Amino acid sequence: MRVPRRLQAAGVRVSSVTLEQAGHVADSRVDPQERMVLDAALRSLHTRERELLRLRFVEDLSQAQIAARTGLSQTHVSRTLRGALQQLREVLVAGTNAVT
């Protein structure tokens, strides 16, 4: 699976397996510790943030398409995604540091 450039550009470094996890696909190749860190990071987000991330990176919709689908403004979608990605970065970095 190819990692979308938008996700890479956002500074979130994940493997294709992690993207599959985010899409709710079970995979026995995933390290249990990595799964716990990712699950905790995703649980730290509000439901709306998780949904917008899913639409953006799993369904690969543009911000305009997400706005049209959800009834939010494109500006609100953009700000919410930016904040959610920043929070994920912080939680994932903290989780990675706790594991090492």
ChimeraX commands (.cxc) that place a marker at each C-alpha (Angstrom):
marker #1 position 0.00,0.00,0.00 radius 0.5
marker #1 position 1.32,3.43,-0.95 radius 0.5
marker #1 position 1.36,6.04,1.81 radius 0.5
marker #1 position -0.45,9.19,0.60 radius 0.5
marker #1 position 1.86,12.18,0.14 radius 0.5
marker #1 position -0.58,14.39,2.06 radius 0.5
marker #1 position -0.07,12.20,5.11 radius 0.5
marker #1 position 3.70,12.23,4.71 radius 0.5
marker #1 position 3.69,16.01,4.21 radius 0.5
marker #1 position 1.65,16.41,7.38 radius 0.5
marker #1 position 4.59,14.99,9.30 radius 0.5
marker #1 position 2.89,11.80,10.43 radius 0.5
marker #1 position 5.22,8.91,9.71 radius 0.5
marker #1 position 3.35,5.64,9.49 radius 0.5
marker #1 position 3.74,2.33,7.73 radius 0.5
marker #1 position 1.24,0.91,5.30 radius 0.5
marker #1 position 0.25,-1.51,8.04 radius 0.5
marker #1 position -0.63,1.43,10.27 radius 0.5
marker #1 position -2.80,2.88,7.51 radius 0.5
marker #1 position -4.58,-0.46,7.23 radius 0.5
marker #1 position -5.17,-0.37,10.98 radius 0.5
marker #1 position -6.65,3.10,10.69 radius 0.5
marker #1 position -8.98,1.67,8.06 radius 0.5
marker #1 position -10.05,-1.02,10.53 radius 0.5
marker #1 position -8.41,-3.91,8.67 radius 0.5
marker #1 position -7.02,-6.54,11.02 radius 0.5
marker #1 position -3.49,-7.64,10.18 radius 0.5
marker #1 position -1.45,-10.22,12.05 radius 0.5
marker #1 position 1.82,-8.54,10.92 radius 0.5
marker #1 position 1.18,-5.55,13.20 radius 0.5
marker #1 position 3.32,-5.33,16.30 radius 0.5
marker #1 position 1.00,-5.39,19.35 radius 0.5
marker #1 position 2.88,-2.50,20.96 radius 0.5
marker #1 position 2.52,-0.41,17.78 radius 0.5
marker #1 position -1.19,-1.22,17.70 radius 0.5
marker #1 position -1.61,-0.09,21.32 radius 0.5
marker #1 position 0.15,3.21,20.66 radius 0.5
marker #1 position -1.93,3.88,17.54 radius 0.5
marker #1 position -5.19,2.91,19.24 radius 0.5
marker #1 position -4.41,5.24,22.15 radius 0.5
marker #1 position -3.54,8.06,19.76 radius 0.5
marker #1 position -6.78,7.64,17.83 radius 0.5
marker #1 position -8.84,7.39,21.05 radius 0.5
marker #1 position -7.38,10.70,22.18 radius 0.5
marker #1 position -9.22,12.40,19.31 radius 0.5
marker #1 position -12.85,13.47,19.26 radius 0.5
marker #1 position -15.23,11.40,17.14 radius 0.5
marker #1 position -15.53,14.16,14.54 radius 0.5
marker #1 position -11.74,14.43,14.25 radius 0.5
marker #1 position -11.41,10.67,13.72 radius 0.5
marker #1 position -14.15,10.77,11.09 radius 0.5
marker #1 position -12.53,13.64,9.20 radius 0.5
marker #1 position -9.16,11.86,9.27 radius 0.5
marker #1 position -10.82,8.69,7.97 radius 0.5
marker #1 position -12.47,10.59,5.13 radius 0.5
marker #1 position -9.24,12.37,4.26 radius 0.5
marker #1 position -6.70,9.55,4.47 radius 0.5
marker #1 position -8.65,6.30,4.16 radius 0.5
marker #1 position -11.27,7.43,1.62 radius 0.5
marker #1 position -8.79,9.94,0.11 radius 0.5
marker #1 position -11.34,12.76,-0.16 radius 0.5
marker #1 position -10.30,16.37,-0.64 radius 0.5
marker #1 position -11.13,18.92,2.03 radius 0.5
marker #1 position -13.82,20.34,-0.26 radius 0.5
marker #1 position -15.37,16.88,-0.70 radius 0.5
marker #1 position -15.30,16.29,3.05 radius 0.5
marker #1 position -16.95,19.68,3.62 radius 0.5
marker #1 position -19.70,18.85,1.14 radius 0.5
marker #1 position -20.27,15.42,2.68 radius 0.5
marker #1 position -20.33,16.60,6.30 radius 0.5
marker #1 position -21.96,20.01,5.91 radius 0.5
marker #1 position -18.95,21.75,7.49 radius 0.5
marker #1 position -17.10,24.62,5.85 radius 0.5
marker #1 position -13.86,23.78,4.06 radius 0.5
marker #1 position -12.06,26.13,6.47 radius 0.5
marker #1 position -13.43,24.22,9.46 radius 0.5
marker #1 position -12.42,20.90,7.90 radius 0.5
marker #1 position -8.91,22.23,7.28 radius 0.5
marker #1 position -8.49,23.55,10.83 radius 0.5
marker #1 position -9.90,20.39,12.38 radius 0.5
marker #1 position -7.61,18.14,10.32 radius 0.5
marker #1 position -4.57,20.28,11.15 radius 0.5
marker #1 position -5.36,20.16,14.87 radius 0.5
marker #1 position -6.07,16.41,14.83 radius 0.5
marker #1 position -2.80,15.68,13.00 radius 0.5
marker #1 position -0.88,17.80,15.48 radius 0.5
marker #1 position -2.48,15.97,18.40 radius 0.5
marker #1 position -1.71,12.59,16.78 radius 0.5
marker #1 position 1.93,13.63,16.31 radius 0.5
marker #1 position 2.21,14.57,19.98 radius 0.5
marker #1 position 0.55,11.40,21.24 radius 0.5
marker #1 position 2.52,9.14,18.88 radius 0.5
marker #1 position 5.82,10.76,19.78 radius 0.5
marker #1 position 5.03,10.43,23.49 radius 0.5
marker #1 position 3.97,6.79,22.96 radius 0.5
marker #1 position 7.10,6.01,20.97 radius 0.5
marker #1 position 9.30,7.58,23.63 radius 0.5
marker #1 position 7.53,5.56,26.34 radius 0.5
marker #1 position 8.18,2.30,24.44 radius 0.5
marker #1 position 11.90,2.93,23.82 radius 0.5
marker link #1:1,2 radius 0.2
marker link #1:2,3 radius 0.2
marker link #1:3,4 radius 0.2
marker link #1:4,5 radius 0.2
marker link #1:5,6 radius 0.2
marker link #1:6,7 radius 0.2
marker link #1:7,8 radius 0.2
marker link #1:8,9 radius 0.2
marker link #1:9,10 radius 0.2
marker link #1:10,11 radius 0.2
marker link #1:11,12 radius 0.2
marker link #1:12,13 radius 0.2
marker link #1:13,14 radius 0.2
marker link #1:14,15 radius 0.2
marker link #1:15,16 radius 0.2
marker link #1:16,17 radius 0.2
marker link #1:17,18 radius 0.2
marker link #1:18,19 radius 0.2
marker link #1:19,20 radius 0.2
marker link #1:20,21 radius 0.2
marker link #1:21,22 radius 0.2
marker link #1:22,23 radius 0.2
marker link #1:23,24 radius 0.2
marker link #1:24,25 radius 0.2
marker link #1:25,26 radius 0.2
marker link #1:26,27 radius 0.2
marker link #1:27,28 radius 0.2
marker link #1:28,29 radius 0.2
marker link #1:29,30 radius 0.2
marker link #1:30,31 radius 0.2
marker link #1:31,32 radius 0.2
marker link #1:32,33 radius 0.2
marker link #1:33,34 radius 0.2
marker link #1:34,35 radius 0.2
marker link #1:35,36 radius 0.2
marker link #1:36,37 radius 0.2
marker link #1:37,38 radius 0.2
marker link #1:38,39 radius 0.2
marker link #1:39,40 radius 0.2
marker link #1:40,41 radius 0.2
marker link #1:41,42 radius 0.2
marker link #1:42,43 radius 0.2
marker link #1:43,44 radius 0.2
marker link #1:44,45 radius 0.2
marker link #1:45,46 radius 0.2
marker link #1:46,47 radius 0.2
marker link #1:47,48 radius 0.2
marker link #1:48,49 radius 0.2
marker link #1:49,50 radius 0.2
marker link #1:50,51 radius 0.2
marker link #1:51,52 radius 0.2
marker link #1:52,53 radius 0.2
marker link #1:53,54 radius 0.2
marker link #1:54,55 radius 0.2
marker link #1:55,56 radius 0.2
marker link #1:56,57 radius 0.2
marker link #1:57,58 radius 0.2
marker link #1:58,59 radius 0.2
marker link #1:59,60 radius 0.2
marker link #1:60,61 radius 0.2
marker link #1:61,62 radius 0.2
marker link #1:62,63 radius 0.2
marker link #1:63,64 radius 0.2
marker link #1:64,65 radius 0.2
marker link #1:65,66 radius 0.2
marker link #1:66,67 radius 0.2
marker link #1:67,68 radius 0.2
marker link #1:68,69 radius 0.2
marker link #1:69,70 radius 0.2
marker link #1:70,71 radius 0.2
marker link #1:71,72 radius 0.2
marker link #1:72,73 radius 0.2
marker link #1:73,74 radius 0.2
marker link #1:74,75 radius 0.2
marker link #1:75,76 radius 0.2
marker link #1:76,77 radius 0.2
marker link #1:77,78 radius 0.2
marker link #1:78,79 radius 0.2
marker link #1:79,80 radius 0.2
marker link #1:80,81 radius 0.2
marker link #1:81,82 radius 0.2
marker link #1:82,83 radius 0.2
marker link #1:83,84 radius 0.2
marker link #1:84,85 radius 0.2
marker link #1:85,86 radius 0.2
marker link #1:86,87 radius 0.2
marker link #1:87,88 radius 0.2
marker link #1:88,89 radius 0.2
marker link #1:89,90 radius 0.2
marker link #1:90,91 radius 0.2
marker link #1:91,92 radius 0.2
marker link #1:92,93 radius 0.2
marker link #1:93,94 radius 0.2
marker link #1:94,95 radius 0.2
marker link #1:95,96 radius 0.2
marker link #1:96,97 radius 0.2
marker link #1:97,98 radius 0.2
marker link #1:98,99 radius 0.2
marker link #1:99,100 radius 0.2
view
